[in-house]
Amino acid sequence: MAAADGFEEFVAIVEQGSLTAAAAHLSLARPTLGRRLDRLEERLGVRLLHRTTRRLTLTRHGERLYARAQGVVHGAREAEAEIRRLDGVPRGLLRISIPDEMPQSLFVGWVADFLRAWPEVQLQVLPSGTGVDLVGERLDVALRLGVVDDPNVIVKTLLWQHRIAVASPRYLEGRGVPKEAADLAGHDGIVGFRPGGLPVRRWPLLGGGTVDVAGRVAFHQEGMRVQAALQHLGIAVVVGYSAADALQHGDLVQVLPDVLGQRDQLCLLYADRQFVDPKVRVFMDFVAERIAAVRAARAG
């Protein structure tokens, strides 16, 4: 029997936090995974996990095995991925994250086209984390909006976007149209969140610096901030394309266009310049082509 038999299953259980989640991750039936864990414990002659109906915790022996086994398992995965890269065929699981500002219906359409083009790729789309820790979040590639200053990732800029302040005509009729940044003290801001979970209480000024804002509501998702502005709840600072349709139809108007806002980049992040997995390469090329098409359509 191979010395490492059962290591992958054990590592998956620890990293996923439960047998049920690990079974789904490994595409196994839960009873099958449970039997493999039992066999590993029997072979080693020790208990690796304390199992209750509510949680799993590592025993002292389990902690020691996990410290060694995760390196074996992850090393084997990396070796397999490197060998697979040699044939140049995109295949396997691709984990990506996208910013909240990305229009969901647009991106889902892109995903459908991508999966049709590359049938051997499986895709998992996750929300943006609070940073750019691709390895820690087990991401192959990430889309981010904003300036990224991290020497551990490679940044490919796709386009530059402008953040603007918007509000509904009805809200402005009732509260007045601000003429300068200081006037925002008398208005309700619809704010987002910054890394760490604290609401953003300062908005960027085009000339540099920020202005303090207050408000009764904060939304993590950009689309919800646009919808809140459409519901006349206040002024929101959003990426221009998120509010493009509402602005075009007059449901929202720009506020302080010469005062509020900033320029952000939409970029792709990946970690390995030397060995770019084929599935990562084709995904990045695909997204870059779609972004270029969107830019060309707007210019036309």
N, C-alpha and C positions, 0 to 999 in steps of 0.2 A: 504494500500500500504506500502510495506516495506520502512523503513526510508532510507536505503542505495541503493534503486533502482536508477540506472543510474550512480552510483559512478564509477564502473569499466569502463564504456564507457568514462566518463569524464576524468578519470586518463589516460586512453590510448590515448585520443586525445592530452592531454598536453604532455605526454612523447614521443609520436610519432611525434608531431609537426604539424600534419595536419589531417583533417578528412579522407582523402584518405588513408594515411599511417595507421591510427588507424583502419579503416575498414578492411584493409588487415590483420593487426595484430590480430584482433578479429574474422576474417573470417565472416564479415558481409558485406552486400551491403552498399555502401556509403549513399544512401538516408535513409536507415533504421537507420544508426548511427546518421544521422542528425536529424531525428524525435525523437530519444531517448534523444538527447541533448536538443532539444526544449522542450520536456516534463519535463525534469529535471529543466530547467530554469523557466518554467511555474509553476511547483510545488513549487519552492523556491521563486518565485516572483522577481527574480533578473536576470540580464544578467551576465553570467560567462565569456564569451569570446567576444572580438572584432574580427569579422570575415571580412576579405577583400579577394580579389581574390589572393593576394600574401602571406598573412601571418595570423597567429592567435596570439593574445596577450590576456593575462589574465586581467580581470577587478580586481578591489580591492576585490570584493566578490569572484571572481574566485580564486584569490591567497589564500584567507582564506580557501575556501573549499578544494582546492588542498592540502594544508598543513595538513588538517585533513583526507581527503578522501584517500590519498595515503597510510596512515598507516592502514586504514580499509581494503583496497583492498589487499595490500601486506600481511597483517596479515591473511586474509581469504585464500589467495593462499598458504601461508606457512602451515596453518592448514590442508587444503585439501591435500597438498603434503605429510604431515606427516602421515595422515590417510592412504593415498594410499600406503605409504611405508610399512605399516603393512602387506599387503598381499604378498609382495615380488615380485610382477610382474612388470618388467620394462615397463613403459608406459609414454606417454606425451612428451612434447617438451624438447629436450636436446640441449643446446647451448654450443658450444665448439669453441676454437680458436686454430689455428695451426701456427707454425713458417713458414716464407717464405722459409726456407731451406728444408722443407719437400717436397719430390718429389710429384707433384700434381697427376700424373697418378697413382702412387702407392697408394696414400691416397684415391683417388676416388674409386679405386677397393676395398679398405678396407671398405669404407662407404657402397658400394653396398652389400657386404657380411654381414655387421652388420645389415643393414635394413632388409635383408632377414631373418636373425636369430631372430630379435626382431620386429615383424610387428606392435606392438602398440607404437613404439617409432618414433617420428618425430625429424629430425636432422637439425640443422642450423650450418654451418661451417663458421667461421669468421676469418679474418686475425688477427695476433697477434697485441695487443695494445702496447703502449709504456711502460707498466708496468705489474703488476700482480694484478690489482684491479678487482678481480672476481665479487665482489658484485656490484661495480660501473658500470662494463661493462655487468652485468647481465649474467655472464657465469657460467655454471655448472662445467666445467672442462676445463683446458687449457694445451696444449703441449707447452713447452718452451725449447729453446736451450740456455744453458749458466748457470752460477751459480745464483741461486735464494736465496736471503737472506731477507726473509720477514716472520716475526713471525705470520702473519695473515693468511698464507696459509700452507697447508700440501703438502710436496714435496715427490714424489715417483720417484726415479731415474730409468730410463729404460736402459740406456746405456751411455757410454762415447764415444765421437767422436773427431776426430782431425781436426782442421782447417789447411789448407795447402795453399801455394801459387802456382798458376798455370799460364801458358802462352802457347801460340801456338808456335810450332817450327818456323813458318814463322816470327812471331814477334821477336823472339829471334835472328834469323838469321840477321834481319835488325838492331836490336838495341844492340845486344850483350848479352851474358849470364852473369848476375850479379854473382860475386864471394863472395861478402860479403854485409852486410846490407847497408853500406855506398854507394854502387853502385846503390842503388834504387833511388838516387837523379837524376840519368840520365834516369829514366824510367817513363812510364805512368802507374799509378795505376788505376785500375777499382775498385771504392770504393762503400761501402754501406752507410747506414745512421744509426745514433744512435738516442736514444729517444730524442725527441725535434725537429727532422727534420734536424739536421746538418750533413753534410757528415763526414764519418770517415776518418781522415787524419793521423792516426797513426795505424800501424800494430803491433801485438804482436810478441815478440821474444821468442824463446824456452827457452833461458837462463834467461828470465825475462826482463822486460822493454819493450819499444816500439821503433819503428823507424818511422820517418816522411816520408810520401809519398805524391806525387802530381799526378794530373791526370785531364783529360778533361771531364770525364764522371762519373756519380754516378747513381747507380740503387738501389732501395729499395729491389727488389726481388732477391734472391740468384740465381734463374735460369737464370735471365737476365744477371747477372754478368758472369756466366759460358758461356752464348751465346756470350757475348761481347768478352771474351777471345778467343773463337773460331773464332770470326771475326777479330782477330789479333789487338785488340784495346789496349792491354797492359797486365799487370799482375794483377790477382785477388786473393784475399784470400777467400777461400770458405770451407765449410764442405766437407770432403773427398768424402762422398757418392754422393754429388751433381755432382762431376766431374768424378766419377768412370768409366763410359762408355767411356768418351773422353780420359781418361788416358790409359785405356786398349787398345784402338784402335790407340793410338799415336797421336790423334788430339790435345791433350794437354800434357804438361810435367810439372813435379814439379820443382819449382824454389826454390833455397836455402833451401833444405829439412832439413839441419842440423841447420838452423838459424831461419827461419820464421815459425810461427804457434803457436797453443795453443790447450789445451785439454778442451772440453766443455761437459757438461752433457745434454742429452735429458731427460726431466722429465715431469711427469704429476703433475698438481697442482689442488687441490680442497680445499674447505673451511671448510667443516664440518666433523670432525672425528667421532662424536657420531652418527649422523643420516645421513648416506650415502644413498642417494636415489638409489633404485635398478637400474634405468637406468644409473646412474653415475657409479655404481659398475661394471655392466656388460660391459660398454664401456671401463673402465680402464683395466679390465681383458682382454678384447678383444685386445686392443692395445698392452698390455704387451706381449700377446701370439704372435701377429704378429711381434713385434720387436724381440722377442726371435727367431722366425723362420728365420728372415732376418740375424740375427747374426750367427745362425747355418749354413745357406747356405753359408755365406761368409767364415766361418771357414772351411767348407768342400771343 
